[in-house]
Amino acid sequence: MEAEQIIRLIETVSASSLSEFEYQEGDVRLVLKAEKQVVTAVPAAAAPAAVPASIEETAVVDDGTLIKSPLVGTFYSAPSEDAQAFVQAGDTVKKGQVIGIIETMKLMNEIECDRDGVIAEILIENEQVVEYGQPLFRIG
């Protein structure tokens, strides 16, 4: 297996919901394991707790909650080119509401808000390439 094929395999497994993948060819064995954690927003008096990975990852900050990219891919602020953006700064959002899409390897992954709040800031432009853990939104 060539390096390029291994990289594509790693990207594919990372973008999937698999937690473990094993491949063997002759005397070469490749094992990929994903250990993802999400830090959820909690009251200031309590410490953040690790929970199983979900579609969004959040981090507590002084002036709101950051919603970070759970994947590497291309961010889309609307469901199609001619449609309105899912959210704009100042919009009130509910837990579970779709606030964006990240395309990874031709798969569209909806980004859902993990709590009720107001979009304080949109930190990403439409069709911008995003990295894992990159802040996308600040929820107040």
Solvent accessible surface area in square Angstrom, and as a share of the most:
residue,aa,sasa,rsa
1,M,95,0.42
2,E,125,0.56
3,A,72,0.55
4,E,120,0.54
5,Q,80,0.35
6,I,53,0.27
7,I,99,0.50
8,R,133,0.49
9,L,35,0.17
10,I,70,0.35
11,E,88,0.40
12,T,65,0.38
13,V,13,0.07
14,S,57,0.37
15,A,21,0.17
16,S,41,0.26
17,S,119,0.77
18,L,90,0.45
19,S,77,0.50
20,E,94,0.42
21,F,56,0.23
22,E,89,0.40
23,Y,66,0.25
24,Q,112,0.50
25,E,91,0.41
26,G,68,0.65
27,D,139,0.72
28,V,92,0.53
29,R,147,0.54
30,L,37,0.19
31,V,54,0.31
32,L,31,0.15
33,K,134,0.57
34,A,36,0.28
35,E,159,0.71
36,K,81,0.34
37,Q,123,0.55
38,V,10,0.06
39,V,60,0.34
40,T,42,0.24
41,A,36,0.28
42,V,42,0.24
43,P,101,0.64
44,A,112,0.87
45,A,109,0.84
46,A,52,0.40
47,A,80,0.62
48,P,76,0.48
49,A,54,0.42
50,A,64,0.50
51,V,57,0.33
52,P,117,0.74
53,A,52,0.40
54,S,62,0.40
55,I,59,0.30
56,E,13,0.06
57,E,32,0.15
58,T,2,0.01
59,A,25,0.20
60,V,72,0.41
61,V,50,0.29
62,D,156,0.81
63,D,93,0.48
64,G,16,0.15
65,T,6,0.04
66,L,29,0.14
67,I,0,0.00
68,K,43,0.18
69,S,0,0.00
70,P,16,0.10
71,L,21,0.11
72,V,77,0.44
73,G,11,0.11
74,T,33,0.19
75,F,1,0.00
76,Y,53,0.20
77,S,27,0.17
78,A,15,0.12
79,P,82,0.51
80,S,56,0.36
81,E,174,0.78
82,D,138,0.72
83,A,40,0.31
84,Q,156,0.69
85,A,38,0.29
86,F,52,0.22
87,V,5,0.03
88,Q,103,0.46
89,A,65,0.50
90,G,55,0.52
91,D,54,0.28
92,T,95,0.55
93,V,0,0.00
94,K,125,0.53
95,K,146,0.62
96,G,39,0.38
97,Q,64,0.28
98,V,34,0.20
99,I,1,0.01
100,G,0,0.00
101,I,19,0.10
102,I,0,0.00
103,E,40,0.18
104,T,15,0.09
105,M,94,0.42
106,K,180,0.76
107,L,107,0.53
108,M,119,0.53
109,N,32,0.16
110,E,90,0.40
111,I,0,0.00
112,E,63,0.28
113,C,1,0.01
114,D,33,0.17
115,R,71,0.26
116,D,81,0.42
117,G,15,0.15
118,V,64,0.37
119,I,0,0.00
120,A,41,0.32
121,E,71,0.32
122,I,62,0.31
123,L,66,0.33
124,I,10,0.05
125,E,128,0.57
126,N,79,0.41
127,E,99,0.44
128,Q,71,0.31
129,V,99,0.57
130,V,0,0.00
131,E,101,0.45
132,Y,113,0.43
133,G,21,0.21
134,Q,45,0.20
135,P,47,0.30
136,L,0,0.00
137,F,2,0.01
138,R,49,0.18
139,I,0,0.00
140,G,51,0.50
